[in-house]
Structures are given as C-alpha cells and as structure tokens.
Amino acid sequence: MVYYCGSPIGTIAANDPTSSSVLNYDQVFIRDFIPSGIAFLLKGEYDIVRNFLLHTLQLQSWEKTMDCHSPGQGLMPASFKVRTVRLDGDDDSATEEVLDPDFGEAAIGRVAPVDSGLWWIILLRAYGKCSGDLSLQERIDVQTGIKMILRLCLADGFDMFPTLLVTDGSCMIDRRMGIHGHPLEIQALFYSALLCAREMLAPEDGSADLIRALNNRLVALSFHIREYYWIDLRKLNEIYRYKTEEYSYDAVNKFNIYPDQVSPWLVEWMPNQGGYLIGNLQPAHMDFRFFSLGNIWSIVSGLATRDQSNAILDFIEAKWSDLIADMPLKICYPALEGQEWQIITGSDPKNTPWSYHNAGSWPTLLWQLTAACIKMNRPEIAARAVEIAEKRLSRDKWPEYYDTKKARFIGKQAHLFQTWSIAGYLVAKLLLADPSAARMLVIDEDPELVSAFSCMIGTNPRRKRGQTNLKKTFMV
C-alpha cells in the first residue's frame, strides 16, 4: 500500500524481495492499480479508490515535456511515486511529501500511456456504481478532467478511421510489438470510456458539442470494429478470395488487403466455430494475432455484438490448449519468431518468443475474462480458468507472467509478488462468488447504437450496393 499525507493512495506494482533491480516497480501504475481498485470496491473499501482518482486527476494538469515538446492537455500519467523532499528554510529536518508522476518522459521507450486516461474513466464509473457515491463524478474538477480526456481523444486529425491512432507501447503491451496504428486493446478501452463518460457527464450547455461528437464517434467506432475487425472461418475465406486495387467508393476490399497476408498458421488455427476481433487494421495490413485483453474488453464494454461476444468465448474454449494451457491467459497468440521477431521487436531480449508481451501468459487477465464470461452468462469458462491458475499462482509466489507455449515456466524476467497478479485472481474469485457485482464493469449493448449499426450495415457494399436513400438516423 502507498500512502500520501497519511492516506492510502494506491498500490505498488510489485514487492519482490528476490529482485535486486527495482526499476519502476515501486511506483503506482494507473493500469496496474485497476484490478486492485476493483478489489477494494468489492470489499467495500472505497476511500483508497476515491483518493487514487482525485490525486491522479490533480496530476493530469501538471506540466509535461520531453525535449521541449508537450503532449496535448488531458494526458494522464503512466505512474507516480510519493517522494519526501526537504523544505526550504532554517530547519534541516523539515520535509514534505510530493507526488512525482511519469507521463512517459522516464519510461522505457519514452511512450505516452494512451490507456491511462481511459482506465481512469472506467474506474470512476465503477466507483460510483459500487459505492453509490455519485458526488465524486459530479464534482466540477472531475467533470473537467473527463472532458479534457475526451477532447484529447476526440480531437480532429488526418486519420480517416474512427479508431484511435497510437504508437507502439502505449497500452498494456508497453514495448515494441508491432501494434502501432489502431490496436484493438486501445479501441475497446476507448469505446468503453466513451460510454462511461456519456453516462457521467452532467448535461449543460457547454457540453452539447462534446456529447454530440462523442455520440457520433461511438456509432462510427462500433460499426468499424464490428464490421472490419471481425474474423471467423467464413470471413477468412472471403479475405482469401479478395480482389485488390479496387478504386471506387463501393469497393469490397476497402483497405486493399492482399490475400497473401492470410498466413498458413491462421488457416490451420481457425476453428469451424467461433471467431474473434483481429489485433489491428491499417491500409494493406491486418494483424491476425489474437489479443486477449482487446477481445475480452470488447465483450465487457459491448463493443462486440452479442453474437460476436459468444463467438469469442466459443473461440477461447476451442483454443483452450493454446490460450489457457497451464496458466491463463496468453496476452496474444501466436508469438513473433525468427526474422519477424528481429524486425518487429528490434530483437528485444525481454520479448523473446513465448515470453512477456510476445505471447507470454498473464494471470492478471483473469479478472477481465471473468467479467466477460459473467456478462454472457457463461461463468463456467472463467471458473475453469481460475481453477487452473490457483493450482500454481500462490505456490509460484504470484509471478508477473509465465513463459513457453503452454505457460509451464515462470517468466525469465518476471517479478514475483506482482500486485496485479494477486488482484486479478482476487477479483475473479469475488466476481464468481457474487456475479451481480460485475454490473459495475459491464455495459449492455446500446439500443440506439444497434439501430445505427443496422442502418450502416445496409449501406455496406458487401451486402447491398447502390442504396443512397437510407435515412441516417444514427447522427445525434
């Protein structure tokens, strides 16, 4: 537990007595604290979550620069620590505590954490849902913080896609892994944060334009992900037969995807039943890797349709020996290997094949998996995964991650007593014991978005060509 001015404010990333290298694992990470925060909420310990939300909000307005350049206003830090500094004056023993945030200036790779602000909004909603205390989200400073994050995310740019364009390493996968562009994890969190923010924003004249932009983005984002990121055996066969170089407004192969991108591993790996959302989509590029957090949170947030959500869980069951194996849950699948690993990761010695973020297995993902399974009324899937995890987690001293294809080894550089490994397991157990508690996390499918999605489907050239008179009722 980390204290600031006598009050609990968060939890450190890890407390590994066997490690001689602390690095930044003694800090409070925004994304790492989320499962801890959910665990505290489930146990009725609301103060630490409230303190965390308010103090990280204060850090949002701090000046942040690297090499004379400042990012957009609204960025949340990746992490912070409490430092004790001496006060100016005659008393040499006089000290005070200060918060020391890292917005990416000191991080490995110097990447800004895009997901921090999105997780902050999600946790803020969960706090209100669980505690019943809505006064926090109604505060003027909190409302301002929400709006700053939204304006940063909704800012106009050069991109033609409704998805957020980010660099490599800007989310849980925080090292170079070829996810630059429009990674699914960021889009799922973005969609979730937009819905949570819409629910919490106070109606006022000054927010009208922001709410209108938010609603329009929700419609476009949900259509884009559901329609273009979805892959199953039928869609895979369709891509395999794509024609390329289509120059027209009603092209079927809109992103000029070359059929040779359909790798032999994917043809063999894809089951007859089930499907998933691909990891990334850019012009002439589809990342067919399965990214667990992005798919799971697409279920939790309602970004995936109900049919797609059930199909994702079907897929996880069908590929249990690959994605769960001896320890849940693969962060992605498959691993980058050989020359592909050298080129994409830069020969990263930490992200060797089947280790760390290159298809390592992360126990902390249990809590997100459990929330998704409960939402779809299939808790037995999560219970089975938890049963596998609890055979080893405590005995192995709560490692950060596991290595090898089947997750048989503790990660070669994994810290022990990793806080979010412990918290992820605890939250999974607590949710399975009281499934109704998952309501603070899950978001049901929005009827307006479903209607808008159906309207946009009707204009898709894959299904109907030439219809131009449809009413665009999805614009808010």
C-alpha positions in Angstrom: 0.0 0.0 0.0 1.2 3.5 -0.8 0.3 6.4 1.5 0.3 10.1 0.8 -0.1 12.6 3.6 -1.3 9.8 5.8 -4.0 8.5 3.4 -3.8 5.4 1.2 -3.5 6.4 -2.4 -2.6 3.2 -4.4 -0.6 0.0 -4.5 2.9 -0.5 -5.8 3.4 -2.7 -8.9 5.4 -5.4 -7.2 7.1 -6.2 -3.9 9.6 -8.8 -4.9 12.2 -9.4 -2.2 14.2 -11.7 -4.6 14.8 -8.9 -7.2 17.9 -6.7 -7.0 16.5 -4.4 -9.7 13.5 -2.3 -8.6 13.3 -0.2 -11.8 9.9 1.5 -11.6 8.1 -1.4 -9.9 7.9 0.6 -6.7 5.6 3.1 -8.3 1.8 3.2 -8.5 0.8 2.5 -12.1 -2.6 3.6 -13.4 -3.3 0.4 -15.4 -1.8 -1.8 -12.7 -4.0 -0.3 -10.0 -7.3 -1.0 -11.8 -7.7 -4.6 -10.6 -6.6 -3.5 -7.1 -9.1 -0.7 -7.2 -11.9 -3.1 -8.3 -10.9 -5.5 -5.4 -11.1 -2.7 -2.9 -14.5 -1.7 -4.2 -15.8 -5.3 -4.0 -14.6 -5.4 -0.4 -16.3 -2.1 0.5 -13.0 -0.2 0.9 -13.9 2.9 -1.1 -11.6 5.6 0.4 -8.4 4.4 -1.3 -10.1 4.3 -4.8 -11.6 7.8 -4.2 -8.1 9.1 -3.1 -6.5 7.5 -6.2 -9.0 9.0 -8.6 -8.7 12.5 -7.1 -4.9 12.6 -6.8 -4.3 11.2 -10.3 -6.7 13.8 -11.5 -4.6 16.5 -10.0 -1.6 15.1 -11.9 -3.4 15.5 -15.2 -2.9 19.3 -15.2 0.9 19.1 -14.4 3.3 20.4 -17.0 4.8 17.5 -19.0 7.5 17.9 -21.6 10.2 15.9 -23.3 12.9 17.6 -25.4 10.9 20.9 -25.3 7.7 19.2 -26.6 4.5 18.9 -24.7 1.7 16.5 -25.4 -2.0 17.5 -25.6 -3.8 18.6 -22.4 -5.7 15.8 -20.7 -3.0 13.2 -20.7 -2.9 11.0 -17.5 0.4 9.7 -16.2 1.6 6.2 -16.6 2.6 6.0 -13.0 3.6 8.1 -10.0 5.5 7.7 -6.7 5.5 9.6 -3.4 8.8 11.4 -2.7 9.8 13.1 0.5 11.6 16.4 -0.1 13.3 18.9 2.2 11.6 22.2 2.8 13.4 25.5 2.2 14.3 27.2 5.5 16.4 27.0 8.6 15.0 23.7 9.8 17.0 21.0 8.0 14.7 18.3 9.3 11.5 19.8 7.8 10.2 17.7 4.9 7.0 17.3 2.9 5.6 14.6 0.7 5.1 15.3 -3.0 3.8 13.2 -5.9 6.2 12.6 -8.7 4.4 11.5 -11.9 5.8 9.9 -15.1 3.9 10.8 -18.3 6.3 8.8 -20.4 9.3 11.1 -20.0 11.2 8.5 -18.0 9.5 5.3 -19.3 11.5 2.8 -21.4 10.9 3.9 -24.9 9.5 7.3 -23.8 5.9 6.4 -24.9 2.9 8.3 -23.5 0.3 6.0 -21.9 -2.8 6.4 -24.0 -4.7 3.8 -21.9 -4.3 5.6 -18.5 -7.0 8.2 -19.0 -9.4 5.6 -20.5 -8.9 3.3 -17.4 -9.3 6.3 -15.1 -12.8 7.0 -16.6 -13.8 3.3 -16.4 -12.7 3.1 -12.7 -14.5 6.4 -11.9 -17.8 4.9 -13.2 -17.1 1.6 -11.3 -16.6 3.6 -8.1 -20.0 5.3 -8.5 -21.8 2.1 -9.4 -20.3 0.1 -6.5 -20.3 2.7 -3.7 -23.4 4.6 -4.6 -21.4 7.8 -4.1 -22.1 9.9 -7.3 -20.9 13.1 -5.7 -17.3 12.4 -6.8 -18.2 12.2 -10.5 -20.4 15.3 -10.2 -17.5 17.5 -8.8 -16.5 20.3 -11.2 -12.9 19.3 -11.2 -13.8 15.7 -12.0 -16.2 16.8 -14.8 -13.4 19.0 -16.2 -11.0 16.0 -16.1 -13.4 13.8 -18.0 -13.8 16.5 -20.7 -10.1 17.0 -21.0 -9.6 13.3 -21.7 -12.5 13.3 -24.2 -11.2 16.3 -26.1 -7.8 14.8 -26.3 -9.2 11.6 -27.7 -11.8 13.2 -30.0 -9.5 15.8 -31.5 -9.6 16.0 -35.3 -6.6 14.8 -37.2 -5.6 13.4 -40.5 -7.0 9.9 -39.9 -10.0 8.6 -42.0 -10.8 5.9 -39.4 -12.8 6.5 -36.2 -10.3 4.4 -34.3 -7.6 6.0 -32.1 -4.2 6.2 -33.9 -1.4 5.4 -31.4 2.2 4.4 -31.4 3.7 1.1 -30.3 3.9 0.5 -26.5 1.0 2.9 -25.5 -1.0 0.3 -23.5 -0.5 -2.9 -21.5 1.8 -4.1 -24.3 4.3 -1.3 -23.5 7.2 -2.4 -25.6 7.7 -2.6 -29.4 5.4 -5.4 -30.6 4.1 -4.1 -33.9 0.8 -2.8 -32.5 1.3 0.8 -33.7 -1.7 2.1 -35.6 -5.2 1.1 -34.4 -4.7 -1.7 -31.8 -7.8 -3.4 -30.6 -7.0 -3.0 -26.9 -7.0 0.8 -27.2 -10.2 0.8 -29.3 -12.0 -1.4 -26.8 -10.9 0.8 -23.9 -11.8 3.9 -25.9 -15.3 2.7 -26.6 -15.8 1.7 -23.0 -14.5 5.1 -21.8 -16.8 7.0 -24.2 -19.9 5.1 -22.9 -18.8 5.6 -19.3 -18.2 9.3 -19.8 -21.5 9.8 -21.6 -23.2 8.2 -18.5 -21.4 10.5 -16.1 -21.2 13.9 -17.9 -23.5 16.5 -16.4 -25.9 17.9 -19.0 -25.1 21.6 -19.6 -24.9 24.0 -22.5 -21.1 23.9 -22.6 -21.1 20.1 -23.1 -23.5 19.9 -26.0 -20.9 19.9 -28.8 -18.7 17.4 -26.9 -21.6 15.0 -26.3 -22.6 15.3 -29.9 -19.1 14.4 -31.0 -19.0 11.6 -28.5 -22.2 10.0 -29.8 -21.1 10.3 -33.4 -17.8 8.7 -32.6 -19.5 5.8 -30.7 -21.6 4.9 -33.8 -18.7 5.1 -36.2 -16.3 3.2 -33.9 -18.7 0.4 -33.2 -19.5 -0.1 -36.9 -15.8 0.0 -37.9 -14.7 -2.6 -35.3 -17.7 -4.9 -35.6 -17.6 -4.9 -39.4 -13.9 -4.7 -40.3 -12.0 -6.3 -37.3 -14.2 -9.4 -37.1 -12.7 -12.7 -38.4 -14.1 -16.2 -38.5 -13.8 -19.1 -40.9 -16.3 -17.6 -43.4 -14.6 -14.1 -43.3 -11.2 -15.7 -43.6 -12.2 -17.5 -46.8 -13.7 -14.2 -48.1 -10.4 -12.4 -47.5 -8.5 -15.3 -49.1 -10.5 -14.5 -52.3 -10.3 -10.7 -52.2 -9.7 -8.7 -55.3 -7.2 -5.9 -54.9 -6.5 -2.4 -56.3 -10.3 -1.5 -56.2 -10.6 2.2 -56.9 -14.2 3.1 -56.1 -16.5 4.3 -53.4 -18.2 0.9 -53.1 -15.1 -1.3 -53.0 -15.5 -4.6 -51.2 -11.8 -4.7 -50.2 -11.8 -1.2 -48.8 -8.4 -1.4 -47.2 -6.7 -3.1 -50.1 -5.8 -6.2 -48.1 -3.6 -8.7 -50.0 -4.8 -12.3 -49.7 -1.2 -13.5 -49.2 -1.5 -12.0 -45.8 -3.6 -14.9 -44.7 -0.8 -16.9 -43.1 -0.7 -20.8 -43.1 -0.8 -20.8 -39.3 -4.1 -18.9 -39.3 -5.7 -21.3 -41.8 -4.8 -24.2 -39.7 -5.6 -22.5 -36.4 -9.0 -21.1 -37.2 -11.8 -23.4 -35.7 -15.0 -24.2 -37.5 -17.0 -22.5 -34.7 -16.2 -19.2 -33.1 -14.3 -16.1 -34.2 -12.5 -13.1 -32.8 -11.6 -9.4 -33.4 -8.2 -9.0 -35.1 -5.4 -7.1 -33.4 -5.1 -4.2 -35.8 -6.3 -2.8 -39.2 -4.5 -0.4 -41.4 -4.2 0.1 -45.2 -3.0 -3.1 -46.8 -2.4 -4.6 -43.3 -4.5 -6.8 -41.0 -2.8 -8.1 -37.8 -4.4 -11.5 -37.4 -2.9 -12.2 -34.0 -5.4 -12.9 -31.2 -5.0 -10.2 -28.5 -6.8 -11.3 -25.3 -7.4 -8.0 -23.5 -8.9 -6.3 -26.6 -11.3 -9.2 -27.3 -12.3 -9.7 -23.7 -12.9 -6.0 -23.1 -14.9 -5.7 -26.3 -17.3 -8.2 -24.7 -17.4 -6.3 -21.4 -17.9 -2.9 -23.0 -20.4 -4.1 -25.6 -18.2 -3.1 -28.5 -18.7 -6.6 -29.8 -22.2 -7.7 -30.6 -23.8 -10.4 -28.5 -23.3 -12.9 -31.3 -19.7 -11.9 -31.6 -19.2 -12.0 -27.9 -20.5 -15.5 -27.6 -18.3 -16.5 -30.6 -15.2 -15.0 -28.9 -15.9 -17.2 -25.9 -16.5 -20.2 -28.2 -13.1 -19.4 -29.7 -11.4 -19.3 -26.4 -12.9 -22.7 -25.5 -11.9 -24.2 -28.8 -8.4 -22.9 -28.4 -8.1 -23.6 -24.7 -4.8 -25.6 -25.0 -3.2 -22.6 -26.7 -4.7 -19.6 -24.9 -5.1 -21.0 -21.4 -2.9 -24.2 -21.3 -1.2 -24.5 -17.9 -1.7 -20.8 -16.8 -4.2 -18.3 -18.1 -4.1 -16.1 -20.1 -2.0 -15.6 -23.3 -1.6 -11.9 -23.8 -1.6 -12.6 -27.5 -1.2 -15.5 -29.9 0.9 -16.6 -31.7 4.4 -15.3 -30.8 6.6 -13.4 -33.2 9.5 -15.6 -34.1 12.7 -15.7 -36.3 13.3 -12.8 -38.6 9.8 -11.4 -37.9 10.7 -11.1 -34.2 14.0 -9.4 -35.1 12.4 -6.8 -37.4 9.3 -6.0 -35.4 10.6 -6.0 -31.9 14.2 -4.9 -32.7 15.4 -8.2 -31.3 14.0 -7.3 -27.9 15.7 -9.7 -25.3 12.7 -9.3 -23.0 10.1 -10.1 -25.7 11.6 -13.3 -27.0 9.1 -15.8 -28.4 6.5 -17.0 -25.9 7.7 -14.6 -23.2 6.5 -11.4 -21.7 4.3 -9.5 -24.2 5.3 -11.8 -27.0 2.7 -14.4 -26.2 3.5 -14.7 -22.6 0.8 -15.7 -20.2 -0.5 -13.1 -17.7 -2.6 -14.2 -14.7 -3.9 -10.6 -14.1 -6.2 -11.1 -17.2 -8.3 -13.5 -15.2 -10.5 -10.7 -13.8 -11.3 -9.3 -17.3 -12.1 -12.8 -18.5 -14.4 -13.4 -15.6 -16.3 -10.2 -16.1 -16.8 -11.1 -19.8 -18.0 -14.6 -19.0 -20.4 -13.4 -16.3 -21.9 -10.8 -18.7 -22.5 -13.6 -21.3 -24.0 -16.0 -18.6 -21.1 -18.4 -19.1 -19.2 -18.1 -15.8 -18.1 -21.8 -16.0 -15.5 -20.8 -18.5 -13.9 -18.3 -16.1 -14.3 -20.8 -13.2 -12.4 -23.4 -15.1 -9.5 -20.9 -15.9 -9.4 -19.8 -12.2 -9.2 -23.4 -11.1 -6.1 -23.9 -13.3 -4.5 -20.7 -12.1 -4.9 -21.4 -8.4 -3.0 -24.7 -8.6 0.2 -22.7 -9.1 -0.1 -19.0 -8.5 0.4 -18.9 -4.8 3.0 -21.7 -4.9 4.9 -19.8 -7.6 4.8 -16.6 -5.4 2.4 -14.7 -7.7 4.6 -14.1 -10.8 4.1 -11.2 -13.2 3.9 -13.5 -16.2 4.7 -17.1 -17.4 6.8 -18.2 -20.4 6.7 -21.0 -23.0 3.9 -22.1 -25.3 2.0 -23.9 -22.6 3.0 -21.4 -19.8 4.9 -24.1 -17.9 7.7 -21.8 -16.7 7.7 -18.7 -14.5 8.8 -15.8 -16.8 12.5 -15.4 -17.0 12.4 -11.8 -16.0 9.1 -11.9 -14.1 8.9 -10.1 -10.8 7.4 -12.1 -8.0 4.6 -10.9 -5.7 3.2 -8.9 -8.6 0.3 -6.8 -7.2 -2.0 -7.1 -10.2 -1.4 -10.9 -10.5 -2.8 -11.1 -6.9 -5.5 -8.6 -7.5 -6.6 -10.1 -10.8 -7.1 -13.5 -9.1 -8.9 -12.0 -6.1 -11.3 -10.0 -8.3 -12.0 -13.1 -10.4 -12.9 -15.1 -7.3 -15.0 -12.3 -5.8 -17.0 -11.9 -9.1 -17.6 -15.6 -9.4 -18.9 -15.6 -5.8 -21.2 -12.7 -6.5 -21.8 -12.3 -10.2 -24.2 -9.4 -9.7 -21.1 -7.3 -8.7 -19.9 -7.3 -12.3 -22.6 -4.7 -13.1 -20.1 -2.0 -12.1 -17.9 -3.1 -15.1 -20.1 -4.4 -17.8 -22.0 -2.3 -20.3 -25.0 -3.7 -22.1 -25.5 -3.1 -25.8 -26.9 0.3 -26.5 -30.2 0.1 -28.5 -29.5 3.3 -30.3 -26.1 2.1 -31.4 -27.6 -1.3 -32.5 -30.1 0.6 -34.6 -27.4 2.8 -36.1 -25.2 -0.2 -36.8 -28.1 -1.9 -38.7 -28.6 1.3 -40.7 -24.9 1.5 -41.6 -24.8 -2.3 -42.5 -27.5 -1.6 -45.1 -25.1 0.8 -46.9 -22.2 -1.7 -46.9 -21.3 -2.7 -50.5 -20.7 -6.3 -49.3 -24.4 -6.6 -48.6 -26.2 -4.0 -50.6 -24.9 -1.9 -53.4 -26.3 1.4 -54.6 -28.7 2.3 -51.8 -28.4 6.0 -51.3 -31.8 7.0 -49.8 -31.4 5.5 -46.3 -32.1 7.9 -43.5 -29.0 8.5 -41.4 -30.8 8.3 -38.1 -27.6 7.5 -36.3 -26.3 11.0 -36.4 -27.0 12.6 -33.0 
